[in-house]
């Protein structure tokens, strides 16, 4: 949880620094740019989630060679994909900004932000792999150190570049790039310290082309699921942008709180990934049930605490993040939707961890596609007359649809003892 909460903490600082400038355009530009990079980078989020599940099962089997080979091959894939994103960044960024269709002023600032931020691609994808491997091999302190150091640096650079040097949204992007490479460097240092004494790089560890294709094939369902989720969030941002820069900025503030909720509750999901994966690797059904019960109990308590915190302190937190009065007033109008999010979203977050640990990623893909295509989009279309309230209602509906569909599959797998049956996904 501490590791995950450093991620939205960074978003809170970005929002607070830009939210006290004279115009909401800077905040809107970073909201658009950050959303674009969420799509670009988290399209390959399987580098984190898939690595955790596979590493946890190798850990459960005590297969040291499989753990090290998975790490090495995943890092090489991450670097290759990151370099490819840099090579193709011009058409990717221009297409993304065209689809989101912000105002001309915001578009220019967002393009500047994106042109700087893209250079962090190899570092970000390597971080995904390193964090996933460390969690899967049950070393959660590693990612905590890695991300706290990096995000602490990012916060300092945010203040320096934006407040002192006046670089505005470009300063936020530059700070993020420096911090991402710092996080990757710390991660590599931590991983090297966990290597067995006398471990050498052998040809067998690098594997052959089919080994890399296997990693991609095993994780293709996570990739599709992640793209679907990110497209929903991008659609949410784009529809907010069409309602004006003030709505876009207000939604950016509230979505930052959503990231706090999701990353905080994901701490229990990450633990479930590692411990469920270990239980599946060992074939230990009793341990599987114990982990699930404990993770569920703590996740529910966490969601209740988040709800209470935002009900009691939501207006104060919004005021801390932005000094622009029209953005504050607008965000306050939609704050009640944020109150509903923890208890509606917690089920999907937890079940993601269970399904990843058991490498039942095809189920994650199918439930997300169903929730986005058959629930989110129809609900949004039917409530377009509600304006921004309709957008938030559609997002809540998506969370509930994921919870119900994944919960039903979880019961079916448990009833028919399918968690321990080998799967291609």
C-alpha positions in Angstrom: 0.0 0.0 0.0 2.8 2.4 0.8 4.5 1.7 -2.5 1.3 2.2 -4.5 0.3 5.4 -2.6 3.5 7.1 -3.8 2.1 7.0 -7.3 -1.0 9.1 -6.8 1.0 11.2 -4.3 3.0 12.3 -7.3 -0.3 13.1 -9.2 -1.5 15.1 -6.2 1.6 17.2 -6.3 1.4 17.7 -10.0 -2.2 18.8 -9.6 -1.5 21.1 -6.6 1.4 22.8 -8.3 -0.4 23.4 -11.5 -3.8 24.0 -9.9 -2.5 27.2 -8.2 -1.3 28.8 -11.4 -3.3 31.5 -13.0 -5.1 29.4 -15.7 -6.8 26.0 -15.7 -5.2 25.3 -19.1 -2.0 24.0 -17.6 -3.9 21.6 -15.3 -6.0 20.5 -18.3 -2.9 20.0 -20.5 -1.3 17.6 -17.9 -4.6 15.8 -17.5 -4.8 15.2 -21.2 -1.1 14.4 -21.5 -1.0 12.1 -18.5 -4.1 10.3 -19.8 -2.4 9.8 -23.2 0.6 8.3 -21.5 -1.5 6.1 -19.3 -2.8 4.5 -22.5 0.6 4.3 -24.1 2.4 2.8 -21.1 -0.3 0.8 -19.4 -1.1 -0.9 -22.7 2.0 -2.8 -21.7 1.0 -3.1 -18.1 1.3 -6.8 -18.4 5.0 -6.2 -17.9 4.1 -5.6 -14.3 1.0 -7.7 -13.7 2.0 -10.7 -15.8 5.5 -10.8 -14.4 4.1 -10.8 -10.8 1.9 -13.8 -11.5 4.5 -15.8 -13.3 7.3 -14.9 -10.8 5.0 -15.8 -7.9 4.3 -19.3 -9.3 8.0 -19.8 -10.0 8.7 -18.7 -6.4 6.1 -21.2 -5.1 7.8 -24.0 -7.0 11.2 -22.7 -5.8 12.4 -22.7 -9.4 15.4 -20.2 -9.2 16.3 -20.5 -12.9 12.7 -19.7 -14.0 12.7 -16.6 -11.8 15.9 -15.2 -13.1 15.2 -16.1 -16.8 11.7 -14.5 -16.5 13.3 -11.3 -15.1 16.0 -11.0 -17.8 13.7 -11.7 -20.7 11.0 -9.3 -19.5 13.6 -6.5 -19.0 14.9 -7.0 -22.6 11.3 -6.9 -23.9 10.6 -3.7 -21.9 13.6 -1.9 -23.3 12.7 -3.0 -26.9 9.1 -1.9 -26.6 10.2 1.4 -24.9 12.6 2.3 -27.8 9.8 1.4 -30.3 7.5 3.9 -28.6 10.1 6.6 -28.8 10.6 5.9 -32.5 6.8 6.1 -33.2 6.0 8.9 -30.8 5.0 11.6 -33.3 2.1 9.7 -34.9 1.1 8.2 -31.6 0.9 11.6 -29.8 -0.8 13.5 -32.6 -3.4 10.7 -33.0 -4.1 10.7 -29.3 -4.5 14.4 -29.0 -6.8 14.5 -32.1 -9.1 11.8 -30.5 -9.3 13.7 -27.2 -10.0 17.0 -28.9 -9.2 19.5 -26.2 -9.2 23.3 -26.8 -6.5 24.7 -29.0 -4.6 26.2 -26.1 -4.7 23.0 -24.1 -3.7 21.0 -27.2 -0.5 23.0 -27.6 0.5 22.6 -24.0 -0.4 18.9 -24.0 1.7 18.3 -27.1 4.7 20.0 -25.4 4.2 17.9 -22.3 4.0 14.7 -24.3 7.0 15.5 -26.5 9.1 15.5 -23.3 7.4 12.7 -21.4 7.9 10.1 -24.2 11.6 9.9 -23.5 10.9 8.0 -20.2 9.3 5.0 -22.1 12.2 2.5 -21.6 12.6 3.4 -17.9 8.8 3.1 -17.2 8.5 -0.3 -18.8 11.6 -1.6 -17.0 10.1 -0.4 -13.8 6.9 -2.4 -14.5 9.0 -5.5 -14.9 11.2 -4.9 -11.9 8.3 -4.1 -9.6 6.3 -7.1 -10.8 9.2 -9.4 -10.3 10.0 -8.0 -6.8 6.4 -8.4 -5.7 6.1 -11.8 -7.2 9.2 -13.0 -5.3 7.7 -11.5 -2.1 10.0 -8.5 -1.7 7.5 -5.7 -1.4 10.0 -3.5 0.4 12.0 -3.2 -2.8 9.3 -1.5 -4.9 8.5 0.7 -1.8 12.1 2.0 -1.7 12.3 2.3 -5.4 9.1 4.4 -5.8 9.4 6.5 -2.7 12.9 7.6 -3.7 11.8 8.3 -7.3 8.6 10.1 -6.5 10.2 12.1 -3.7 12.7 13.3 -6.3 9.8 14.0 -8.7 8.0 16.1 -6.1 11.2 18.2 -5.5 11.8 18.7 -9.2 8.1 19.6 -9.7 8.4 22.5 -7.3 11.7 23.6 -8.7 10.8 23.4 -12.3 7.3 24.8 -12.1 7.3 27.2 -9.1 10.9 28.5 -9.2 11.8 28.2 -12.9 8.3 28.8 -14.3 8.4 25.9 -16.8 4.7 25.1 -16.1 3.4 21.9 -17.7 6.7 21.3 -19.5 8.4 21.4 -16.1 6.1 18.6 -14.8 7.0 16.5 -17.8 10.8 17.0 -17.3 10.6 16.2 -13.6 8.7 13.0 -14.4 11.3 11.8 -17.0 14.2 12.3 -14.6 12.3 10.5 -11.8 11.4 7.5 -14.0 15.0 6.9 -14.9 15.9 7.3 -11.2 13.3 4.7 -10.2 14.6 2.2 -12.8 18.2 2.7 -11.6 17.2 2.0 -8.0 15.1 -1.0 -9.1 18.1 -2.6 -11.0 20.3 -2.1 -8.0 17.7 -3.8 -5.7 17.3 -6.7 -8.1 21.1 -7.3 -8.6 21.4 -7.5 -4.8 18.9 -10.4 -4.8 20.8 -12.5 -7.3 22.2 -15.7 -5.9 26.0 -15.6 -5.1 28.0 -16.7 -8.1 25.1 -16.2 -10.5 26.3 -15.7 -14.1 24.6 -14.7 -17.3 24.3 -17.8 -19.4 23.0 -18.3 -22.9 20.2 -20.4 -21.4 18.9 -17.5 -19.3 18.5 -15.3 -22.5 16.5 -18.1 -24.1 15.3 -18.1 -27.7 12.7 -16.1 -29.7 9.9 -18.5 -28.8 10.5 -17.8 -25.0 9.9 -14.1 -25.6 6.8 -14.8 -27.7 5.6 -17.1 -24.9 5.7 -14.2 -22.4 3.8 -12.0 -24.8 1.3 -14.7 -25.6 0.6 -15.6 -22.0 0.0 -11.9 -21.2 -2.0 -10.9 -24.3 -5.3 -11.0 -22.3 -3.9 -8.6 -19.7 -2.9 -6.3 -22.6 -6.4 -6.3 -24.1 -8.0 -5.8 -20.7 -5.7 -2.9 -19.9 -6.3 -1.2 -23.2 -10.1 -1.4 -22.7 -9.8 0.1 -19.2 -7.5 2.9 -20.4 -9.8 3.7 -23.4 -12.7 4.1 -21.0 -10.6 6.6 -18.9 -9.4 8.4 -22.1 -13.0 8.6 -23.3 -14.0 9.9 -19.9 -11.3 12.7 -20.1 -12.2 13.5 -23.7 -15.9 13.9 -23.0 -15.1 16.1 -20.0 -12.8 18.2 -22.3 -15.7 18.7 -24.7 -17.7 20.3 -21.9 -15.0 23.0 -21.4 -11.6 23.6 -19.7 -13.2 24.1 -16.3 -14.9 20.7 -16.4 -11.7 19.1 -17.7 -9.7 20.6 -14.8 -12.3 19.7 -12.2 -12.4 16.1 -13.4 -8.6 16.0 -13.4 -8.7 16.9 -9.6 -11.3 14.2 -8.9 -9.6 11.5 -11.0 -6.4 12.2 -9.0 -8.4 11.1 -5.9 -9.6 8.1 -7.8 -5.9 7.2 -8.4 -5.3 7.5 -4.6 -8.2 5.1 -4.0 -7.2 2.6 -6.6 -3.5 2.5 -5.8 -4.2 2.3 -2.1 -6.6 -0.6 -2.4 -4.3 -2.2 -5.0 -1.9 -2.8 -2.1 -4.1 -5.7 -1.0 -4.5 -6.9 -4.6 -0.7 -6.9 -5.1 -0.3 -9.0 -2.0 -3.0 -11.4 -3.3 -1.2 -11.7 -6.6 2.0 -12.8 -4.9 0.4 -15.1 -2.2 -2.3 -16.5 -4.5 0.4 -17.2 -7.1 2.6 -19.0 -4.5 -0.4 -21.1 -3.4 -1.2 -22.1 -7.0 2.5 -22.9 -7.6 2.4 -25.2 -4.5 -1.0 -26.6 -5.1 -2.1 -25.4 -1.6 -5.9 -25.0 -1.6 -6.1 -24.1 2.1 -3.5 -21.3 1.7 -5.4 -20.0 -1.4 -8.6 -19.7 0.7 -6.8 -18.1 3.7 -5.2 -15.5 1.5 -8.5 -14.7 -0.3 -10.4 -14.2 3.0 -7.8 -12.0 4.6 -7.3 -9.9 1.5 -11.1 -9.4 1.2 -11.4 -8.4 4.8 -8.6 -5.8 4.7 -9.8 -4.5 1.3 -13.3 -3.8 2.6 -11.9 -2.0 5.7 -9.7 0.0 3.4 -12.6 1.0 1.2 -14.6 2.1 4.2 -11.8 4.3 5.4 -11.3 5.9 2.0 -15.1 6.6 1.9 -15.1 8.3 5.3 -12.0 10.3 4.5 -13.5 11.8 1.3 -16.9 12.4 2.8 -15.4 14.3 5.7 -12.4 16.0 4.0 -13.2 16.0 0.3 -13.9 19.8 0.0 -10.7 20.6 2.0 -8.6 18.3 -0.2 -10.0 19.9 -3.4 -9.2 23.4 -2.0 -5.6 22.3 -1.3 -5.2 21.1 -4.9 -6.5 24.1 -6.7 -6.8 27.8 -6.0 -8.9 28.5 -9.1 -12.4 29.2 -7.6 -14.4 28.1 -10.7 -12.5 24.8 -10.7 -13.1 24.3 -7.0 -16.8 25.0 -7.2 -17.2 22.7 -10.2 -15.3 19.8 -8.5 -17.4 20.2 -5.4 -20.6 19.6 -7.5 -19.3 16.2 -8.5 -17.6 15.2 -5.2 -20.5 12.8 -4.2 -19.6 10.5 -7.1 -16.2 10.1 -5.5 -17.8 9.1 -2.2 -19.4 6.1 -4.0 -16.2 4.9 -5.8 -14.3 3.0 -3.0 -17.1 0.6 -2.1 -18.0 0.0 -5.7 -14.5 -0.4 -7.1 -12.9 -2.4 -4.3 -14.3 -5.7 -5.5 -12.8 -5.5 -9.0 -9.4 -4.4 -7.6 -9.2 -7.3 -5.3 -10.4 -9.9 -7.8 -7.8 -8.6 -10.3 -5.1 -9.6 -7.8 -6.7 -13.1 -7.4 -7.0 -13.7 -11.1 -3.5 -12.4 -11.9 -1.9 -14.6 -9.2 -3.8 -17.6 -10.6 -2.9 -16.5 -14.2 -6.6 -16.5 -15.2 -6.0 -13.4 -17.3 -8.5 -14.4 -20.0 -11.3 -14.0 -17.5 -10.0 -10.5 -16.7 -10.1 -9.5 -20.4 -13.6 -10.9 -21.1 -15.2 -9.2 -18.0 -13.6 -5.9 -18.8 -14.7 -6.0 -22.4 -18.2 -6.9 -21.4 -18.3 -4.1 -18.7 -17.0 -1.5 -21.1 -19.0 -2.4 -24.2 -22.3 -3.6 -22.7 -22.4 -1.3 -19.6 -20.2 1.8 -19.6 -20.9 3.0 -23.2 -24.7 2.3 -23.1 -25.1 4.0 -19.7 -23.1 7.0 -20.9 -25.2 7.3 -24.1 -28.5 7.0 -22.1 -27.3 9.7 -19.6 -25.8 12.2 -22.0 -28.5 14.7 -21.0 -27.0 14.6 -17.5 -23.7 16.2 -18.7 -20.7 15.4 -16.5 -23.0 13.7 -13.9 -23.7 11.1 -16.7 -20.0 10.5 -17.2 -19.5 9.8 -13.5 -22.6 7.6 -13.3 -21.2 5.5 -16.3 -17.9 5.1 -14.5 -19.5 3.9 -11.3 -21.6 1.5 -13.5 -18.4 0.1 -15.0 -17.0 -0.6 -11.6 -20.2 -2.4 -10.5 -20.3 -4.5 -13.7 -16.7 -5.6 -13.2 -17.4 -6.6 -9.6 -20.5 -8.6 -10.5 -19.0 -10.4 -13.5 -15.7 -11.3 -11.9 -17.4 -12.3 -8.6 -19.6 -14.7 -10.5 -16.5 -16.3 -12.2 -14.7 -16.5 -8.9 -17.5 -18.5 -7.4 -17.6 -20.8 -10.5 -13.9 -21.5 -10.3 -14.0 -22.2 -6.6 -17.1 -24.4 -6.9 -15.6 -26.5 -9.6 -12.0 -26.4 -8.3 -10.7 -24.7 -11.5 -8.1 -22.4 -9.8 -5.5 -25.2 -9.8 -6.2 -26.5 -13.3 -3.4 -25.5 -15.8 -4.5 -22.7 -18.2 -3.0 -21.2 -21.4 -3.8 -17.7 -20.1 
